């Protein structure tokens, strides 16, 4: 969840909030539609395709009316209430006092265009985002002592006058040293700064100056090295208190951020809109917004700072829970689904025709999916399973059930190579059951595609497999009623809206090979039903995992060469694409050149390169060549983590293993061990710390992806468990998904709010409604 202060505005009682002042033309358009709705009894007939669809198509011109985006899914009585509130609001548009949080950060004194560009790197573009820029920690400089009382190693604030100051050159002559003598009634102490010659002018002969820092030992006794200073003792933000330490970017200093934040608090904090009303705050014992902002940045105690963080964490979780609950309700009531008539013996018939026996988890997950398909509301389910747990077999069972009732299905993959693999697997399972499966990818000749789509339109094709792009052709389906998307945790708003616009509201099943810890699932996926595959099919060989110190790299290469000589293939994975001064890690591009020229340079060796900056076409080509055995070593970044099935690959060497999370390492390990041969995962790391070695040793003792995901969540947070590529989660600024008590508290509050006001149209919930709309938009949910 990105750092955000709501861009709502102050309104009269009974009004719905607007995101920005509307233009006269926009007011006229919306008012005309709503007046027609009043005449038609709020039957959603006054805009082409319904008001929600019209709003989505109108773009930014009328995008300020966030609540109207759900108009079509509401009951007529609720539409009337919403429409009247919006009309009241439009009547007084232009008389609003805007929430200062949406003001550009350049409105803060001292922040010009250059500073604003630098702050944008930190995700700060508005006053509100500046005020929610969370400190990483606090330095306790609240101890104000006399100079004679200062002791070595103390973090202190001293108040005195500058009795002497001079600038001299250091021995290297490349550095200018400012040396000052600070005095009070009890004694004197030296202060030293480097390459800050301007301080000689700033501090010369100044009295009543506060200096803050750690007391260190110098050539002439105790001294302060590069201390912070304050000239105005009445407005200290760098000394004499708990001092915030912020995440920074190039060209921005702690001193600058503290000053800017202090100015913003002074000028804007009192006018911030609080999405948590008094009742919610009292129930949860939380401070109001102004107090929380002050305590976040300049608290009187660590307890006050913790209270501010807790308040903002609860707010993030509440908005997220409201969003996923509302998302689920809107999805279920948006348009009825079409139930599938399933024979009682479908599960038995499907399992009996397979060349292997379904696991208990596969059978129970398929039964859950079939139960959903029987209902007249569209399924919205996530099937999660460990690497090799057999998700495709469950998906095949669901497709078999749908086709058996005369419907069509679609299976969408993130890459063409993975789509080809799915098509091959589904054909092996379903073609003996008289199910026609066709693959649509860029590699299929245009003439063949045209013929396939004609047969799809006629209902002669039962299942279409391809990349996500095929959903744009969903109008070509005759009776689409199940869409399955692989390696995605949710159907995005675009996919749903595209299918709805073409007259389809199919059952939806998302699949992921990334195990989701229980606390993370509760927090992030409360809008989905979840089926889980923990058991692995019988006969799957475990991958032998070893930690290899970098000093034994040549031994690892020798082992790999032996595997290649035996006709096997190998992955070598690196954490970064190109060498970086900031990272002490080997990089794929440079290592590819070195390995192909000096290590795997025998006539029988063929080395390929795969990384995220390559074009989609180039990546597909490399993966296809490796899958087909045209190369025996693939040097790659973590882009290879998902979706390439090469049964002949028996070794994966992961360089810089300390830079990957346990879940990601487990996913990478899953690229091997998919065939009949013994397979090996070699973890190589430059890190030598005991803690890091213990972390990597976890992979040697367990192949349970769910246990590793729980451990990763504890150690590294949700972004590393899910991977930013596929999580759909931008990361909370304040909340921790491992804080189960606060998660449950937020869910209870969200359930209570939606129980009383399902569409958040009551005035008390207007600020929350806009905030929730922002969360839905940020996550691209429908």
VOGU-3710 file (C-alpha; in Angstrom, 3 decimals, decimal comma):
1> xxxxxxxxxx> 0,000/0,000/0,000  1,707/3,251/-1,097  2,099/6,151/1,366  -1,080/8,137/1,009  -3,096/10,959/2,542  -6,590/11,138/1,125  -7,316/13,791/-1,461  -10,819/14,436/-0,182  -12,361/17,825/0,601  -14,352/19,483/3,312
11> xxxxxxxxxx> -18,090/19,227/2,682  -21,475/20,172/4,075  -23,417/17,537/6,082  -25,102/14,935/3,908  -22,728/15,334/1,000  -20,523/12,797/-0,747  -16,902/13,829/-1,081  -15,343/14,747/-4,427  -11,707/13,983/-5,183  -11,178/17,405/-6,832
21> xxxxxxxxxx> -13,230/20,451/-7,801  -15,145/19,518/-10,959  -15,176/21,654/-14,085  -18,471/23,303/-15,081  -18,658/21,008/-18,135  -18,200/17,917/-15,995  -20,828/19,098/-13,510  -23,271/19,559/-16,375  -22,608/16,058/-17,757  -23,001/14,247/-14,466
31> xxxxxxxxxx> -26,023/16,271/-13,390  -27,809/15,527/-16,699  -27,261/11,781/-16,312  -28,430/11,763/-12,696  -31,517/13,820/-13,529  -32,411/11,228/-16,167  -31,835/8,495/-13,584  -34,335/10,167/-11,260  -36,956/10,117/-14,011  -36,240/6,462/-14,892
41> xxxxxxxxxx> -36,416/5,295/-11,298  -32,667/4,804/-10,997  -32,681/1,816/-13,355  -29,152/2,579/-14,645  -30,379/3,235/-18,188  -29,282/6,854/-18,614  -25,705/6,222/-19,720  -24,528/3,848/-22,480  -23,689/0,505/-20,901  -24,682/1,738/-17,439
51> xxxxxxxxxx> -23,279/4,560/-15,346  -20,323/2,558/-13,997  -19,160/1,634/-17,496  -19,705/5,212/-18,683  -17,629/6,536/-15,786  -14,791/4,120/-16,581  -14,816/5,171/-20,229  -15,034/8,884/-19,508  -11,588/8,917/-17,911  -10,251/11,795/-15,881
61> xxxxxxxxxx> -12,879/14,299/-16,997  -15,351/12,948/-14,447  -13,086/10,584/-12,500  -13,454/12,636/-9,355  -16,772/10,971/-8,454  -15,271/7,788/-7,035  -18,481/6,413/-5,526  -20,275/6,434/-8,878  -17,895/3,763/-10,165  -20,005/1,153/-8,319
71> xxxxxxxxxx> -23,385/2,672/-9,230  -24,440/-0,113/-11,598  -23,963/-2,800/-8,964  -26,192/-1,094/-6,362  -29,863/-1,587/-5,583  -32,172/1,160/-6,962  -32,861/2,489/-3,458  -29,131/2,784/-2,752  -28,559/4,359/-6,166  -31,156/6,988/-5,282
81> xxxxxxxxxx> -29,426/7,785/-1,988  -26,043/8,013/-3,701  -27,357/10,099/-6,604  -29,060/12,619/-4,310  -25,908/13,003/-2,221  -23,812/13,580/-5,345  -26,317/16,123/-6,673  -26,144/18,008/-3,356  -22,376/17,969/-3,590  -22,355/19,186/-7,179
91> xxxxxxxxxx> -24,625/22,035/-6,219  -21,978/23,456/-3,936  -18,889/22,454/-5,926  -16,434/25,311/-5,800  -17,267/26,213/-2,189  -15,028/23,477/-0,742  -11,963/24,062/1,369  -9,503/21,486/0,030  -7,743/19,045/2,279  -4,215/20,446/2,547
101> xxxxxxxxxx> -2,792/16,931/2,278  -3,234/16,975/-1,511  -1,325/20,247/-1,914  1,926/19,806/-3,869  4,982/19,454/-1,693  6,358/22,659/-3,232  3,748/24,528/-1,157  5,955/23,834/1,877  8,333/26,701/2,502  11,875/25,785/1,505
111> xxxxxxxxxx> 10,959/23,072/-1,026  11,617/24,230/-4,580  11,360/22,326/-7,841  14,804/20,731/-7,491  14,110/19,476/-3,973  10,670/18,266/-5,080  12,255/16,156/-7,834  14,582/14,596/-5,300  11,729/13,921/-2,881  9,748/12,230/-5,641
121> xxxxxxxxxx> 12,324/9,425/-5,561  11,099/8,743/-2,019  7,476/8,672/-3,143  6,818/12,169/-1,821  4,855/14,487/-4,095  2,265/16,013/-1,770  2,176/17,573/1,671  0,342/14,523/2,936  3,004/12,152/1,664  5,681/14,269/3,341
131> xxxxxxxxxx> 3,777/14,113/6,629  3,588/10,312/6,369  7,256/9,850/5,506  7,990/7,406/8,291  11,194/7,800/10,290  13,371/4,697/10,319  14,334/5,310/13,926  14,888/8,044/16,525  18,054/9,319/18,173  17,541/10,222/21,820
141> xxxxxxxxxx> 19,070/13,680/22,199  16,704/14,684/24,961  19,492/14,685/27,549  20,610/18,359/27,822  23,769/18,507/29,950  26,414/21,006/30,938  29,809/20,617/29,291  31,469/19,543/32,536  28,911/16,725/32,859  29,517/15,298/29,386
151> xxxxxxxxxx> 30,978/11,799/29,365  32,624/9,738/26,625  30,121/7,756/24,536  27,061/9,768/25,610  24,482/11,031/23,069  23,899/14,550/24,420  22,701/18,045/23,688  24,935/20,895/24,888  23,892/24,559/24,965  26,637/27,142/24,902
161> xxxxxxxxxx> 28,339/29,899/22,933  31,010/29,662/20,230  34,081/31,278/21,755  36,390/30,453/18,842  36,044/28,987/15,357  38,492/28,498/12,486  38,869/26,721/9,176  42,061/24,825/8,360  43,244/22,377/5,751  43,701/18,747/6,665
171> xxxxxxxxxx> 47,030/17,074/5,961  45,688/15,634/2,709  44,775/19,221/1,649  41,689/17,739/0,002  39,606/18,351/3,074  38,708/21,529/4,947  38,224/21,147/8,686  36,090/23,497/10,777  37,129/23,490/14,416  35,131/25,358/17,071
181> xxxxxxxxxx> 35,391/25,833/20,810  32,047/25,670/22,605  31,815/27,043/26,109  29,283/27,320/28,919  29,623/28,321/32,562  31,090/24,901/33,463  33,763/24,417/30,802  34,772/24,099/27,154  34,688/21,367/24,472  35,900/21,099/20,885
191> xxxxxxxxxx> 33,534/20,502/17,930  34,808/19,427/14,499  33,136/19,396/11,061  34,576/18,321/7,713  34,136/20,133/4,365  31,547/22,532/5,790  33,522/25,762/5,731  30,329/27,857/5,689  29,816/26,972/9,358  32,621/29,339/10,290
201> xxxxxxxxxx> 30,373/32,204/9,167  27,133/30,693/10,455  28,386/29,962/13,974  30,999/32,680/14,516  30,505/34,344/17,940  26,985/32,888/18,291  25,569/32,422/21,757  22,822/30,109/22,994  23,446/27,500/20,314  22,429/23,871/20,863
211> xxxxxxxxxx> 24,899/21,216/19,709  23,892/17,559/19,630  25,899/14,413/18,988  27,959/11,662/20,556  30,858/12,566/22,831  34,055/11,153/21,358  37,758/11,250/22,112  39,865/13,787/20,177  43,516/14,928/20,058  42,914/17,466/22,831
221> xxxxxxxxxx> 40,398/15,531/24,936  36,665/15,024/24,546  35,014/16,463/21,425  31,899/16,426/19,268  32,441/15,226/15,697  30,055/16,657/13,070  27,396/17,558/15,644  23,959/18,832/14,687  23,256/22,407/15,765  20,202/24,586/16,431
231> xxxxxxxxxx> 20,247/28,381/16,429  16,604/28,774/17,507  16,185/27,033/20,851  12,428/27,540/20,709  12,038/25,311/17,616  14,566/22,526/18,013  14,137/19,556/15,660  17,771/18,349/15,519  18,665/18,554/19,200  17,189/18,503/22,700
241> xxxxxxxxxx> 14,596/15,829/21,964  13,927/12,489/20,264  15,203/13,252/16,766  13,772/11,404/13,736  16,069/9,678/11,251  14,460/9,347/7,809  15,068/7,308/4,669  16,917/9,653/2,294  17,909/9,972/-1,335  20,820/11,658/-3,088
251> xxxxxxxxxx> 20,859/15,411/-2,508  18,539/15,403/0,513  19,847/15,600/4,103  18,317/14,683/7,446  18,463/18,325/8,464  16,469/19,388/5,411  13,767/16,748/5,847  13,345/17,583/9,528  12,950/21,260/8,734  10,480/20,615/5,914
261> xxxxxxxxxx> 8,423/18,213/8,019  8,402/20,645/10,933  7,181/23,448/8,657  4,510/21,208/7,139  3,244/20,175/10,580  3,082/23,793/11,700  1,189/24,983/8,623  -0,898/21,987/7,540  -1,358/19,354/10,269  -4,344/21,133/11,798
271> xxxxxxxxxx> -6,335/20,958/8,548  -5,820/17,274/7,705  -8,952/15,164/7,239  -9,109/12,092/9,465  -10,495/8,974/7,770  -10,898/7,409/11,224  -13,878/9,052/12,912  -14,056/9,528/16,662  -16,033/6,347/17,283  -13,443/4,185/15,525
281> xxxxxxxxxx> -10,567/5,922/17,326  -12,187/5,481/20,728  -12,935/1,802/20,114  -9,359/1,147/19,115  -7,676/3,642/21,503  -6,025/5,618/18,710  -4,930/9,275/18,516  -6,550/11,665/16,045  -4,673/12,547/12,872  -3,028/15,828/13,945
291> xxxxxxxxxx> -1,698/14,377/17,178  -0,519/11,229/15,374  1,410/13,232/12,746  3,159/15,300/15,427  4,035/12,214/17,473  5,260/10,335/14,418  7,933/12,924/13,694  8,663/14,783/16,929  7,391/12,650/19,815  7,886/13,511/23,464
301> xxxxxxxxxx> 8,621/9,850/24,174  9,160/6,556/22,387  5,728/5,472/23,618  4,144/8,438/21,800  5,997/7,507/18,603  4,847/3,892/18,922  1,266/5,080/19,399  1,436/7,131/16,199  2,823/4,182/14,227  0,106/1,933/15,628
311> xxxxxxxxxx> -2,574/4,407/14,554  -1,300/4,642/10,977  -0,788/0,858/10,834  -4,390/0,293/11,907  -5,580/2,802/9,307  -3,671/1,023/6,517  -5,038/-2,359/7,532  -8,597/-1,060/7,954  -8,620/0,537/4,502  -7,171/-2,617/2,979
321> xxxxxxxxxx> -9,701/-4,855/4,733  -12,578/-2,599/3,685  -11,265/-2,673/0,129  -10,993/-6,455/-0,141  -14,364/-7,028/1,563  -16,085/-4,463/-0,630  -14,298/-5,858/-3,660  -15,682/-9,320/-2,881  -19,248/-8,055/-2,313  -19,237/-5,978/-5,475
331> xxxxxxxxxx> -17,863/-8,906/-7,477  -20,456/-11,365/-6,206  -23,408/-9,084/-6,847  -22,130/-7,403/-10,015  -23,854/-9,854/-12,335  -25,070/-13,390/-11,711  -22,795/-16,173/-12,787  -23,908/-19,195/-14,752  -24,024/-22,402/-12,789  -22,486/-25,574/-14,144
341> xxxxxxxxxx> -24,400/-28,839/-13,918  -21,877/-31,380/-12,749  -22,481/-35,102/-12,673  -21,920/-36,652/-9,277  -19,271/-38,945/-10,709  -17,274/-36,177/-12,443  -14,424/-36,205/-9,918  -14,271/-40,010/-10,004  -14,433/-40,143/-13,802  -11,680/-37,570/-14,214
351> xxxxxxxxxx> -9,376/-39,144/-11,627  -9,928/-42,600/-13,041  -8,710/-41,610/-16,512  -5,473/-40,021/-15,298  -2,199/-41,992/-15,523  -1,502/-41,132/-11,869  -3,467/-40,965/-8,629  -4,630/-37,575/-7,358  -3,389/-36,589/-3,905  -5,860/-35,933/-1,108
361> xxxxxxxxxx> -5,227/-32,192/-1,431  -5,890/-32,317/-5,175  -9,176/-34,127/-4,632  -10,366/-31,755/-1,893  -9,339/-28,646/-3,860  -11,124/-29,900/-6,967  -14,222/-30,640/-4,883  -14,169/-27,037/-3,565  -13,911/-25,682/-7,099  -16,744/-27,900/-8,348
371> xxxxxxxxxx> -18,935/-26,666/-5,488  -18,266/-23,090/-6,621  -19,059/-23,947/-10,233  -22,455/-25,330/-9,261  -23,482/-21,933/-7,849  -25,084/-19,123/-9,833  -22,588/-16,595/-8,539  -19,187/-16,317/-10,204  -16,345/-18,168/-8,521  -13,414/-16,071/-7,350
381> xxxxxxxxxx> -10,864/-18,543/-6,005  -7,097/-18,788/-5,607  -5,454/-22,191/-5,932  -2,082/-22,122/-4,211  0,317/-24,996/-4,214  3,959/-25,723/-3,632  6,290/-26,326/-6,554  5,294/-29,607/-8,198  2,082/-30,064/-6,190  -0,073/-30,626/-9,279
391> xxxxxxxxxx> -2,081/-27,435/-9,775  -2,465/-28,074/-13,517  -4,178/-31,397/-12,826  -6,744/-29,641/-10,600  -7,266/-26,989/-13,282  -7,782/-29,765/-15,837  -10,481/-31,311/-13,626  -12,309/-27,986/-13,412  -12,124/-27,521/-17,191  -13,403/-31,080/-17,720
401> xxxxxxxxxx> -16,425/-30,345/-15,541  -17,236/-27,124/-17,402  -16,826/-28,676/-20,847  -19,003/-31,594/-19,769  -21,929/-29,192/-19,351  -21,446/-27,612/-22,776  -19,388/-24,570/-21,744  -15,958/-23,381/-22,878  -12,867/-22,629/-20,810  -9,730/-20,527/-21,173
411> xxxxxxxxxx> -6,338/-20,927/-19,510  -4,038/-17,916/-19,441  -0,293/-18,035/-18,779  2,226/-15,204/-18,277  4,531/-16,384/-21,094  4,165/-18,219/-24,372  6,537/-20,958/-23,218  4,405/-21,622/-20,141  1,253/-21,531/-22,304  2,801/-24,197/-24,549
421> xxxxxxxxxx> 3,609/-26,332/-21,508  0,067/-26,012/-20,169  -1,429/-26,893/-23,541  0,730/-30,013/-23,752  -0,160/-31,100/-20,200  -3,889/-30,443/-20,660  -3,913/-32,391/-23,933  -2,282/-35,362/-22,212  -4,963/-35,300/-19,518  -8,090/-34,239/-21,401
431> xxxxxxxxxx> -7,830/-35,284/-25,038  -8,465/-38,944/-24,094  -11,712/-37,615/-22,567  -12,714/-36,105/-25,946  -11,900/-32,499/-24,967  -10,583/-30,320/-27,799  -7,782/-27,996/-26,685  -6,203/-25,330/-28,881  -3,131/-23,173/-28,272  -3,064/-19,525/-29,359
441> xxxxxxxxxx> 0,393/-17,876/-29,193  2,530/-15,646/-31,374  4,202/-18,720/-32,802  0,965/-20,115/-34,273  0,651/-19,247/-37,999  -1,940/-16,560/-38,748  -3,979/-18,868/-40,959  -4,155/-21,481/-38,195  -5,194/-18,806/-35,679  -8,044/-17,646/-37,899
451> xxxxxxxxxx> -9,310/-21,211/-38,232  -9,048/-21,816/-34,473  -10,961/-18,633/-33,665  -13,673/-19,574/-36,167  -14,072/-22,929/-34,434  -14,107/-21,152/-31,038  -16,966/-18,954/-32,275  -18,852/-22,049/-33,433  -18,287/-23,781/-30,088  -16,162/-26,526/-31,639
461> xxxxxxxxxx> -13,166/-25,711/-29,396  -13,624/-26,579/-25,722  -10,534/-24,986/-24,150  -8,271/-22,202/-25,454  -4,788/-21,892/-23,932  -2,650/-18,797/-24,440  -1,204/-15,713/-22,809  -3,304/-13,070/-21,054  -3,766/-11,333/-24,404  -6,376/-13,879/-25,530
471> xxxxxxxxxx> -8,914/-12,489/-23,085  -9,080/-9,424/-25,331  -10,630/-11,778/-27,898  -13,157/-13,199/-25,425  -16,021/-11,931/-27,613  -15,024/-14,720/-30,008  -16,051/-17,388/-27,491  -19,495/-18,873/-27,827  -20,014/-20,007/-24,217  -17,023/-19,011/-22,052
481> xxxxxxxxxx> -17,735/-19,896/-18,414  -14,358/-20,597/-16,771  -11,162/-18,569/-17,026  -8,005/-19,788/-15,275  -4,986/-17,522/-14,924  -1,626/-18,955/-13,886  1,034/-17,254/-11,759  -1,212/-14,408/-10,747  -2,904/-13,950/-7,403  -5,873/-12,021/-8,690
491> xxxxxxxxxx> -7,714/-11,170/-11,843  -7,055/-7,504/-12,429  -9,762/-4,980/-13,109  -8,829/-4,843/-16,789  -9,308/-8,579/-17,296  -12,672/-8,564/-15,544  -13,934/-5,424/-17,263  -12,869/-6,740/-20,672  -14,809/-9,966/-20,173  -17,854/-8,199/-18,746
501> xxxxxxxxxx> -17,906/-5,686/-21,592  -18,113/-8,600/-24,024  -21,026/-10,197/-22,210  -19,173/-12,755/-20,107  -19,023/-13,089/-16,350  -17,202/-16,417/-16,074  -16,056/-18,274/-13,026  -12,476/-17,227/-12,257  -9,654/-19,332/-10,850  -6,200/-17,870/-10,186
511> xxxxxxxxxx> -3,220/-20,142/-9,531  0,122/-19,507/-7,878  3,138/-21,641/-7,011  4,093/-19,212/-4,239  2,865/-20,594/-0,891  1,102/-17,868/1,099  1,544/-17,878/4,897  -1,700/-17,954/6,896  -1,298/-14,452/8,341  -0,526/-13,032/4,910
521> xxxxxxxxxx> -3,522/-14,775/3,352  -5,815/-13,392/6,071  -4,490/-9,874/5,527  -4,169/-9,687/1,777  -6,561/-12,217/0,272  -9,699/-11,995/2,382  -11,682/-11,309/-0,790  -10,783/-14,688/-2,294  -11,640/-18,243/-1,437  -8,378/-20,181/-1,178
531> xxxxxxxxxx> -7,662/-23,822/-1,947  -4,304/-25,208/-0,918  -2,119/-28,044/-2,198  0,525/-29,054/0,322  0,996/-32,692/-0,637  3,323/-33,629/-3,481  2,389/-36,396/-5,949  3,913/-39,792/-5,233  7,259/-40,499/-6,847  8,560/-36,927/-7,049
541> xxxxxxxxxx> 12,253/-36,976/-6,202  13,447/-34,491/-3,556  16,138/-32,061/-4,699  19,426/-32,456/-2,823  20,335/-29,001/-1,524  23,878/-28,049/-0,477  25,538/-24,863/0,728  28,776/-24,299/-1,214  31,227/-21,613/-0,032  32,558/-19,426/-2,830
551> xxxxxxxxxx> 36,039/-20,836/-2,191  34,797/-24,141/-3,676  33,385/-22,621/-6,876  35,723/-24,654/-9,107  34,486/-27,892/-7,488  30,926/-26,832/-8,277  31,879/-26,188/-11,898  33,475/-29,628/-12,126  30,313/-31,252/-10,777  28,222/-29,343/-13,321
561> xxxxxxxxxx> 30,485/-30,440/-16,171  29,963/-34,038/-15,075  26,196/-33,578/-15,269  26,492/-32,039/-18,732  28,656/-34,971/-19,856  25,834/-37,256/-18,703  23,461/-35,405/-21,009  21,818/-33,208/-18,371  21,135/-29,459/-18,334  21,965/-26,775/-15,761
571> xxxxxxxxxx> 20,678/-23,421/-14,499  23,120/-20,857/-13,069  21,254/-17,982/-11,416  22,576/-14,561/-10,388  20,903/-11,888/-8,232  21,549/-8,932/-10,553  21,807/-8,282/-14,284  24,935/-6,079/-14,447  27,763/-5,221/-12,084  26,934/-2,493/-9,555
581> xxxxxxxxxx> 29,138/-0,452/-7,264  26,388/-0,581/-4,648  26,125/-4,390/-4,550  28,868/-6,845/-3,819  27,337/-9,491/-6,049  28,185/-11,282/-9,252  26,050/-10,254/-12,207  24,458/-12,318/-14,951  25,751/-10,472/-18,029  29,419/-10,386/-16,992
591> xxxxxxxxxx> 29,324/-13,931/-15,637  27,664/-15,229/-18,805  30,609/-13,883/-20,800  33,157/-15,311/-18,368  31,480/-18,708/-18,056  30,969/-19,185/-21,795  34,550/-18,114/-22,609  36,575/-19,715/-19,800  34,533/-22,383/-17,952  31,968/-23,992/-20,262
601> xxxxxxxxxx> 33,915/-23,545/-23,479  34,231/-27,152/-24,617  32,765/-28,017/-28,038  29,874/-29,845/-26,381  28,906/-26,864/-24,213  26,279/-24,299/-25,197  25,531/-21,417/-22,811  22,469/-19,146/-22,990  21,582/-15,894/-21,204  18,197/-14,850/-19,795
611> xxxxxxxxxx> 17,343/-11,671/-17,857  14,507/-9,234/-17,321  15,732/-6,475/-19,635  15,506/-8,682/-22,685  12,479/-8,268/-24,922  9,614/-10,698/-24,420  10,372/-12,264/-27,804  14,045/-12,792/-26,935  13,191/-14,280/-23,533  10,659/-16,658/-25,071
621> xxxxxxxxxx> 13,215/-17,771/-27,656  15,909/-18,504/-25,052  13,518/-20,450/-22,803  12,220/-22,437/-25,757  15,758/-23,339/-26,908  16,744/-24,435/-23,403  13,551/-26,464/-23,000  14,186/-28,169/-26,345  17,779/-29,069/-25,385  19,544/-26,731/-27,800
631> xxxxxxxxxx> 21,689/-25,374/-24,928  22,879/-27,164/-21,822  23,677/-24,212/-19,515  21,297/-21,311/-18,914  22,718/-18,268/-17,109  19,823/-16,288/-15,714  18,523/-13,845/-13,142  15,506/-14,731/-10,979  13,283/-14,197/-14,040  13,572/-17,959/-14,469
641> xxxxxxxxxx> 11,847/-18,455/-11,104  8,467/-19,228/-12,662  7,177/-21,207/-15,536  9,872/-23,168/-17,327  9,535/-26,945/-17,136  12,686/-28,766/-18,230  12,638/-32,373/-16,924  16,207/-32,875/-18,178  17,596/-30,069/-15,950  19,232/-31,615/-12,879
651> xxxxxxxxxx> 21,369/-28,828/-11,353  20,673/-25,257/-10,339  23,589/-23,219/-9,011  22,377/-20,057/-7,257  25,105/-17,432/-6,885  24,651/-14,747/-4,216  22,097/-16,927/-2,442  22,210/-14,589/0,554  20,482/-11,951/-1,600  17,363/-14,065/-2,159
661> xxxxxxxxxx> 14,539/-14,803/0,248  13,907/-18,388/1,304  10,668/-18,538/-0,692  12,394/-17,294/-3,820  15,235/-19,775/-3,374  12,644/-22,521/-2,977  10,918/-21,414/-6,199  14,245/-21,429/-8,014  15,044/-24,861/-6,609  11,767/-26,038/-8,106
671> xxxxxxxxxx> 13,172/-25,559/-11,618  14,983/-28,886/-11,204  13,842/-32,260/-9,909  11,026/-32,434/-12,461  12,250/-35,548/-14,249  13,404/-39,061/-13,465  17,017/-38,147/-12,591  18,509/-37,116/-9,248  18,692/-33,325/-8,991  20,787/-30,849/-7,058
681> xxxxxxxxxx> 20,508/-27,256/-5,795  23,846/-25,596/-4,982  23,603/-22,435/-2,854  26,695/-20,242/-3,160  27,252/-17,125/-1,088  29,975/-14,628/-0,306  28,345/-13,961/3,076  30,091/-15,497/6,054  27,814/-14,515/8,954  26,539/-17,269/11,240
691> xxxxxxxxxx> 22,962/-15,957/11,038  22,961/-15,957/7,240  24,441/-19,448/7,063  21,745/-20,680/9,458  19,064/-19,100/7,274  20,337/-20,838/4,144  20,710/-24,101/6,060  16,921/-24,093/6,469  16,653/-25,032/2,794  18,803/-28,089/3,385
701> xxxxxxxxxx> 16,490/-29,408/6,100  13,048/-28,807/4,553  11,379/-28,815/1,163  8,063/-27,557/2,583  7,378/-24,300/0,749  4,749/-23,249/3,292  7,147/-23,632/6,221  9,782/-21,669/4,309  7,252/-18,945/3,464  6,337/-18,563/7,155
711> xxxxxxxxxx> 10,031/-18,321/8,039  10,645/-15,806/5,241  7,750/-13,684/6,446  9,304/-13,511/9,904  12,752/-12,655/8,579  12,185/-10,445/5,555  8,548/-9,335/5,278  5,751/-9,936/2,745  7,479/-8,371/-0,267  10,134/-11,076/-0,169
721> xxxxxxxxxx> 7,642/-13,899/0,375  5,383/-12,919/-2,507  7,889/-11,190/-4,739  6,967/-7,696/-5,872  6,485/-9,022/-9,393  3,379/-11,008/-8,584  2,150/-10,061/-5,134  -0,136/-7,220/-6,084  0,971/-5,633/-2,850  3,067/-2,490/-2,832
731> xxxxxxxxxx> 4,025/-2,886/0,823  2,508/-1,245/3,859  4,343/1,777/5,207  3,358/1,255/8,837  1,488/-2,034/9,122  3,022/-5,458/9,565  1,035/-8,392/8,260  2,582/-10,518/10,992  0,771/-8,387/13,598  -2,152/-10,782/13,666
741> xxxxxxxxxx> -3,959/-8,998/16,506  -4,112/-5,687/14,637  -5,101/-7,515/11,443  -8,019/-9,163/13,273  -8,981/-5,854/14,897  -9,063/-4,141/11,504  -11,130/-6,971/10,026  -13,660/-6,759/12,859  -13,971/-3,001/12,387  -14,318/-3,375/8,612
751> xxxxxxxxxx> -16,995/-6,070/8,985  -18,945/-3,880/11,383  -18,784/-0,829/9,125  -19,888/-2,737/6,025  -22,592/-4,531/7,998  -24,243/-1,180/8,758  -23,358/0,601/5,495  -22,493/-1,978/2,774  -21,767/0,633/0,116  -20,196/3,266/2,397
761> xxxxxxxxxx> -22,643/5,930/1,225  -23,515/7,367/4,642  -22,002/10,766/5,385  -20,105/9,443/8,422  -18,254/7,098/6,093  -17,635/9,516/3,232  -13,930/9,973/3,932  -13,507/6,220/4,321  -15,355/5,620/1,064  -12,974/7,798/-0,910
771> xxxxxxxxxx> -9,966/6,245/0,801  -11,231/2,749/-0,010  -11,832/3,755/-3,631  -8,190/4,841/-3,796  -7,020/1,475/-2,462  -9,163/-0,354/-5,017  -7,773/1,815/-7,812  -4,166/1,418/-6,647  -4,467/-2,363/-6,679  -6,386/-2,403/-9,987
781> xx> -9,271/-4,372/-8,524  -12,753/-4,103/-9,940
//
